[in-house]
Amino acid sequence: MNQSNNTPAGEFPEKHAGATSHAARRGVDLGPTLSGQERPHPGGVGKKTRQKVIAASFIGNFVEWFDYAVYGYLAVTITAVFFPDSDPATGLMLTFALFAVSFFVRPLGGFVWGHLGDKIGRRTALSWSILIMSMATFCIALIPSYDTIGVWAPILLLIIRVVQGFSASGEYAGASAFLVEYAPANRRGLYAAVVPASTATGLLLGSLLAALLTGLLDTEQMQSWGWRLPFLLAAPMGLIGRYIRTKLEDSPVFKELANEDNVIKAPVKTLFTNHWRQLIQAVGAVLLNAVGFYVILSYMPTYLSQELGLDETASYVATTVALTTYIGFIFLTGMLSDHFGRKKVLLSASISFVVLTVPAFMLLDTGNFLVIVLVQILLGGMLTLNDGTLPSYLAEMFPTRVRYTGFAVSFNLSNALFGGTAPFVATVLIATSGSVLAPAWYLMAAAVISLVAVALSAETSKKALA
């Protein structure tokens, strides 16, 4: 038998074979078979269980990205509340700097949540991450303004953003790994697409609320209390998500590891020792997603209103329309990656951004509302080729024993360096270069790096999750 074709990278053939025979004697269903083909229903998982897993994964990411959406979409108002003495451009940069700082703690969170998820279970890590995230988001609504407590207002905002960054670092990776490990082998891309779809839904609701609030309330009302309303919604949504997660069992492949005593004590050490090549490739592959996601879906309303002069409410409406189509594209991309493979779809995403980003941003500058909406739909569709494929690609890239850690570290490291900083970098690039096309060139550079990283990696869609 050719062991190299049947044993995931970093897992020793003799140990894997021993676990297989031991499980067979105990009558344990291993899910993946020795031929490398995974059974369509690992561990005898039923339809209702999978539905609960999907719901739990959806809600957690929804809460997380709803917060990030609201913060980004209400950046102008938040600037007035927390940095009233700064000129508009400087205040906006300070607001986005706080947005970026919360991302710097995410790699640390990736190590912690990845360690917990690979050592004690995905469910436990996910249950705690959503609780901390939702409570921190709720606390933002309670911070007094700068006019009330002075410099302590932005300091408290910074502290809470750091807590959010830490807790959020375990959410996306854990939910993706959880879904992939529960999914039938031939539908892992579609199942994992639930994660970016929930992310886009959080952004969509954030955009809708921002458009509604700015349309109904005047500037004084928004700065006084209106901006707080979306953050107050986080607590009840987070508690619902945590309740659902506590009622689930861990994934079949993780339970298999636990039953066979194959859970490793130091997943971080194993990741850097045995899987450093995959880790580097994963960080590169995430780069386009990190920059593209925050430029196209989070920063765009601010870009349209502050840099291109579009009406603020119209900016939110355009983004809302684009997000609605984006969610549908996500699931289509997940299915395409199941059919054609992760690598081909990811490469097509990078090539699309290299060729079309600058022309798309030039069309945004026309000021025509219909053209702006169509361009945002185009950019969103291009991004879904990456965003809808990346969760399954990253989860499949690492073996089960370090899957949560590998995903969390690579995803959060790239997002910390390039994702959370993207709105800030875009604002600075425009201010220093004087060109409104500066974010487009930044996106192109990210696409080139991701193109190289994905081209050097292996296809993962047919790989068993042993």
Phi, psi and omega in degrees: 000139179274098185298326186297338180271351187236355181245124180301153182303135177088352178258129186285131184304317184293325180289320179297317181294321180296319179296323180296312182293322180295318179296322180297319180296329181270355180077025180277134176278114185280349184081272178291142179261170182290346178279358180090359179260128182274138178296146184293339180231077184299132176068015180069030182291132181267172184296318181295322178297315180297323178297320178294321178298317179298314181297316181295319179292321181296311186296318182300311179291326178301312181298315182301310187276341170299317179297311181297325179295311182299317180298317180289317184288331179258024184302320181296317178293316180299324176299316180293328182283318188256342179226058187291337183273353181270154173290158187307316182294315180293318179298321179294321177295322177294321178297315179287335174294319175297321176302318182288321183301323180297339180279338183293337178275351185295322175301320176299315177299323178299318177296315184292308182292324177297317178300313180295316183294324180275341183260315184247352174128148180293319185299315182297314180298317181292326180295320180283323182296320181289327179294312181295319182297312184291323179291321178295318178298318178300322183293334178301322181295341184264356182288127175294160182283171177298323180296339182268312185237009175069221187295342178295337180296304177293332177295315177297321178298318179298314181300314181293323178296325177294317177299317178299315180300319179296312183289322182293337183295340179264352190282303185298313182295315182295317180296321179295312179299318180300312181293316180299321182286339176268342189282152168300151187302323185270008180226022182295324178297317179293316179298314182294336179295344176301326183294304176295333176294320177293325176299312180295325178294321175298318176295321180298312180295322177299318179294318178298315180294320179297316179296318181295313183294315181291335178281327185266331186252148175278176185300317181297317179294319178299315182286334181280308185214340185299321182294339183282334188303312181300323181292332179293337182287345187295321185299305180297322180294320180295320180294323177296314179298318179296320180299316180297319183293324180291344180268000181263158169267163177290166185295154182302318183289329176288320177298326177298314178300316181295318180296325181267006179059039180257004177291127184274153185278334184229074182298327180296315179298316179297321179301311183284337180277314188254344188228029183293329178295313178299324181296315179296316178298321181294317178301317178294319181295327182285339188304313179298318179298317183297310181289314183297318183299312186280332177285314187279321188255338182250312184280339190304314179301320177295319179299314183294319184277317186274325184263325183256353175079015177287146177306139186300314179296320178297325178298316179294319181296317179299316179294323179297316178298317180296320180294325179299316178289328182301319182298318178294319179299326182302310182292324176299318179296319177302317178292322178297321180291329175293326184275312186261346183104150183294318189297315182297319181291319179295321178296321179295327177295312181297316180297320179299317181290324178298320186275321195251350188297308182298313176302323180295316179291330175295323178289328176299326184287355178291335179083355179284124187298316181297318178297318179299316179297314181296321179293320178295323175297318178298310180299320178296318178297320176297319181293326180296332176301327176271310187295323182282343182258330188301318182301314179290323179300312182291320180295322180283340183291331184248145177292163188305321186294336179231020186296310181298315181295312180300316179295309186296318182292311182295314182296315184282329177295314179293321179290325179294317184281325190234336184278298181297334179275351187301312178299320179295312180299317180299317180296317180294317181299319178293318182294322184275326182268336183076008182248130178283355178271358183304317178299330180293318179293325177297317177297319180298318179298318178297320181296321180296316180296316179296323178302315180293316182298314181292321180299328182274351183268170181266156173292136186245349191294334181263005184278134178288151183265034184302000000 
